[in-house]
């Protein structure tokens, strides 16, 4: 999925009133303010009460639901890319919780999807460096995960834990 398509998706969601934050590979590249590699998809954290309007906005762009695995995610695809929407239940405190597969949960501290990043010269909302590191724990990293985490650590002075630290 190219940068222009990511921006087109973000624009459509914004017009629909959906507050989305980039995570995953595009979220990391946004934080780094440069594209470091090709991306097959875009991951977006979206308030759970905005999932239906998000889907409607993306269907209008030509996307179709490929997998509805709520509450964990909704996958949409088109000829131009793949979008993984991750529903987040936003709590009164401003924190959020995303339900994953197999009963796992992912915690979003208040403001953790409000970091400023950049794609194609445009400012975008994305997950904080700390959130990205947290989300990369608990599974065996692939080659691009190691490169992503190393780039984040160098750019933001983060200390990585195993398996990324050695």
Buried (B, 14 or more C-beta within 10 A) or exposed (E): BEBEBBBBBBEBBEEBEBBBBBBBBBBBBBBBEEBEEEBEBBBBBBBBEBBEBBBEBBBEBEBEEEEEEEBBBBBBBBEBBBBBBBBBBBEEEEBBBBBBEEEEEBEBBEEBBEBEBBBEEEEBBBBBBBBBBBBBEEEEBEEBBBBBBBBBBEBBEBEBEEBBEE
